[in-house]
């Protein structure tokens, strides 16, 4: 069965079987077979990125690199791979330059990282949970932030272009109401 057919079948199940409240909560992620595919690909790319992170970390440790340096290098490699996979394989976004998208990606990744640190610290200090459990708790919180931020800001038109488009629409409405051209 082709991937598109599977997505269409899963989306049809989602439309028929899930209660309206659940559908409303998932609307930013799943409002068509296409967006379902983007979201599932984003998750898959995240899993591949984690495999790259753990693999690079293990290799660098085995090569004798210090733990923190190995983490920094492996994190940079994994995040870079995820950016490239999402840009070229998932979102196929070419409206903005590579550097514009990379800059936005770094900001979104930084926000996700800070939220992860906050959740990890809160889970350890307030609830006395193990670091692994705390790390697992970051997934359902950070996944939507990263997905929506990257879908709409990094690989979408971005904040600046959205603002300019909105400004142009407002100017057009004003012109059509007054009948004047600026």
C-alpha positions as CSV (number, residue, x, y, z in Angstrom):
1,X,0.0,0.0,0.0
2,X,1.4,3.4,-0.9
3,X,2.2,5.9,1.8
4,X,-0.5,8.4,0.6
5,X,-3.1,5.7,0.8
6,X,-2.1,4.8,4.3
7,X,-2.2,8.4,5.4
8,X,-5.7,8.8,3.8
9,X,-6.9,5.7,5.6
10,X,-5.5,6.8,9.0
11,X,-6.9,10.3,8.5
12,X,-10.4,8.8,7.6
13,X,-10.2,6.7,10.8
14,X,-9.3,9.9,12.8
15,X,-12.2,11.7,11.2
16,X,-14.8,9.0,11.9
17,X,-13.8,7.5,15.2
18,X,-12.3,10.2,17.4
19,X,-14.5,12.5,19.5
20,X,-14.8,16.1,18.5
21,X,-12.9,17.3,21.6
22,X,-9.9,15.2,20.6
23,X,-10.0,16.3,17.0
24,X,-10.1,20.0,18.1
25,X,-7.0,19.5,20.2
26,X,-5.1,17.9,17.4
27,X,-6.3,20.3,14.6
28,X,-3.0,22.1,14.3
29,X,-1.2,18.8,13.6
30,X,-3.8,16.8,11.7
31,X,-6.3,18.7,9.5
32,X,-5.7,16.7,6.3
33,X,-3.8,13.6,5.2
34,X,-1.0,16.0,4.1
35,X,-0.6,17.5,7.6
36,X,-0.8,14.1,9.2
37,X,2.1,13.0,6.9
38,X,4.1,16.1,7.9
39,X,3.6,15.4,11.6
40,X,4.4,11.7,11.3
41,X,7.5,12.5,9.2
42,X,8.6,15.0,11.8
43,X,8.3,12.4,14.5
44,X,10.3,9.9,12.4
45,X,13.0,12.5,11.7
46,X,13.2,13.1,15.4
47,X,13.7,9.4,16.1
48,X,16.5,9.3,13.5
49,X,18.0,12.4,15.0
50,X,18.0,10.8,18.5
51,X,19.7,7.7,17.0
52,X,22.4,10.0,15.5
53,X,22.8,11.8,18.8
54,X,23.3,8.6,20.8
55,X,25.5,7.0,18.1
56,X,27.8,10.1,17.8
57,X,27.9,10.5,21.6
58,X,29.0,6.8,22.1
59,X,31.6,7.1,19.3
60,X,33.1,10.3,20.7
61,X,33.2,8.9,24.2
62,X,34.9,5.7,22.9
63,X,37.4,7.9,21.1
64,X,38.3,9.5,24.5
65,X,36.4,12.8,24.2
66,X,35.2,14.4,27.5
67,X,31.5,13.9,28.3
68,X,30.3,17.5,28.0
69,X,32.3,18.1,24.8
70,X,31.0,14.8,23.3
71,X,27.4,15.8,24.1
72,X,27.9,19.3,22.5
73,X,29.3,17.9,19.3
74,X,26.8,15.0,19.0
75,X,23.9,17.4,19.7
76,X,25.1,19.8,17.0
77,X,25.5,16.9,14.5
78,X,22.0,15.5,15.3
79,X,20.2,18.9,15.2
80,X,22.0,19.7,11.9
81,X,20.8,16.4,10.4
82,X,17.3,16.9,11.6
83,X,17.3,20.4,10.0
84,X,18.4,19.1,6.7
85,X,16.0,16.1,6.7
86,X,13.0,18.4,7.6
87,X,14.0,21.1,5.1
88,X,14.5,18.8,2.1
89,X,12.6,15.6,2.9
90,X,9.6,16.6,5.0
91,X,8.5,20.2,4.6
92,X,10.3,20.8,1.3
93,X,10.6,24.4,2.1
94,X,12.5,26.7,-0.3
95,X,10.6,30.0,0.1
96,X,13.3,31.5,2.3
97,X,17.1,31.2,2.2
98,X,18.9,28.3,3.8
99,X,20.5,30.8,6.3
100,X,17.2,32.4,7.2
101,X,15.7,29.0,7.9
102,X,18.8,27.8,9.8
103,X,18.6,30.9,12.0
104,X,15.0,30.4,12.8
105,X,15.6,26.7,13.4
106,X,18.3,27.6,16.0
107,X,15.9,29.9,17.8
108,X,13.1,27.2,17.9
109,X,15.6,24.6,19.0
110,X,16.8,27.0,21.7
111,X,13.3,27.5,23.0
112,X,12.6,23.8,23.0
113,X,15.9,23.2,24.8
114,X,15.0,25.8,27.5
115,X,11.5,24.3,28.0
116,X,13.2,20.8,28.3
117,X,15.5,22.1,31.0
118,X,12.6,23.7,32.9
119,X,10.5,20.5,32.7
120,X,13.5,18.3,33.7
121,X,14.4,20.5,36.7
122,X,10.8,20.8,37.8
123,X,10.3,17.1,37.6
124,X,13.4,16.5,39.7
125,X,13.0,19.2,42.3
126,X,9.3,19.3,42.8
127,X,8.3,15.7,42.1
128,X,11.6,13.9,42.9
129,X,11.5,12.0,39.6
130,X,14.5,10.4,38.0
131,X,16.2,12.3,35.2
132,X,15.1,9.7,32.7
133,X,11.5,10.0,33.7
134,X,11.9,13.8,33.6
135,X,13.4,13.6,30.1
136,X,10.5,11.4,28.9
137,X,8.1,14.1,30.3
138,X,9.7,16.7,28.0
139,X,8.6,14.8,24.9
140,X,4.8,15.5,24.9
141,X,5.5,19.1,25.9
142,X,8.4,19.9,23.5
143,X,7.2,17.9,20.5
144,X,4.2,20.2,19.7
145,X,6.3,23.3,20.3
146,X,9.1,22.2,18.0
147,X,6.7,20.9,15.3
148,X,4.5,24.0,15.2
149,X,7.4,26.4,15.5
150,X,9.3,24.7,12.7
151,X,6.3,24.1,10.5
152,X,5.0,27.7,10.6
153,X,8.2,29.7,11.3
154,X,11.3,27.9,10.2
155,X,9.9,26.2,7.1
156,X,6.8,28.4,6.6
157,X,7.1,32.1,5.6
158,X,8.4,33.1,9.0
159,X,7.3,35.9,11.3
160,X,8.7,38.8,9.3
161,X,7.1,37.6,6.0
162,X,3.8,36.9,7.7
163,X,3.8,40.4,9.2
164,X,4.6,41.9,5.9
165,X,1.8,39.9,4.2
166,X,-0.7,41.0,6.8
167,X,0.4,44.6,6.4
168,X,-0.1,44.4,2.6
169,X,-3.5,42.9,3.0
170,X,-4.5,45.7,5.4
171,X,-3.2,48.3,2.9
172,X,-5.2,46.6,0.1
173,X,-8.4,46.7,2.2
174,X,-7.8,50.4,3.1
175,X,-7.3,51.2,-0.7
176,X,-10.4,49.3,-1.7
177,X,-12.5,51.2,1.0
178,X,-11.2,54.6,0.1
179,X,-10.8,54.0,-3.6
180,X,-7.3,55.6,-3.4
181,X,-3.9,54.2,-4.5
182,X,-1.0,55.1,-2.3
